Amino acid sequence: MRGGPFLTHVISAIDMALWDITGKLPGVPVYRLLGGPTRDKIRMYPTPKAQKPGTGGPNPWSGNPEEVQRLVKMVKDARERVGADGAVMFDAHTGSISQMKKIAVVAEAYNVPLAPHSTCSELGLSASLHVAASVPHLLIHEGYQEGMMLPGVATKEWAIDKDGYASLPQGNGLGVVVDEKRIAEAAAEPHRKYKWPKPKASDGSVIDY
């Protein structure tokens, strides 16, 4: 993964923790510290009208016509599923609250809408939604309701409605309560031992996720 899965995630975790603490001190949601909300709810995907086709794993920097056509077909199939009024997108991989806010500012200068990618956890997704709430030119946000973290590890203060919109996170800071004892228990389970990914092209060179 770009920047290294540990390096990027550790930097993001520290950044999120600092924003969470800063929001808890005056007792306000983090998006209040980022300029305040610019919307009442946040459009999310995947939904029946907004989907992201996956690439099937790491891909080389260049491809032959067959490989390119495979990706084109993924987009075509997704378009047929969501219809002409739906949204189809690919994603890149951002760097927590501070980095995402910086990217949003640069994008806004060129009138480019933001479509954040986040599938990590109740904690990571909540942090991303705080930024999304404060960004004027938001397009859509990725978010999955199931399988983000183990049950009981974290509780969040937002929900996605039947139309695919997330409510703004409530509470102080990030609005997420983490059960550290449950995290320690989960981390001690043998089958959760981390396996280092080795994404490589057919020639042996290291490629991105």
Secondary structure, 3 states (H helix, E strand, C coil): CCCCHHHHHHHHHHHHHHHHHHHHCCCCEHHHHCCCCCCCEEEEECECCEECCCCCCCCCCCCCHHHHHHHHHHHHHHHHHHCCCCEECCCCCCCHHHHHHHHHHHHHHCCCCECCCCCCCHHHHHHHHHHHHHCCCECCEECCCCCCCCCCCEECCCCECCCCEEECCCCCECCCEECHHHHHHHHCCHHHCCCCCCCECCCCCECCC
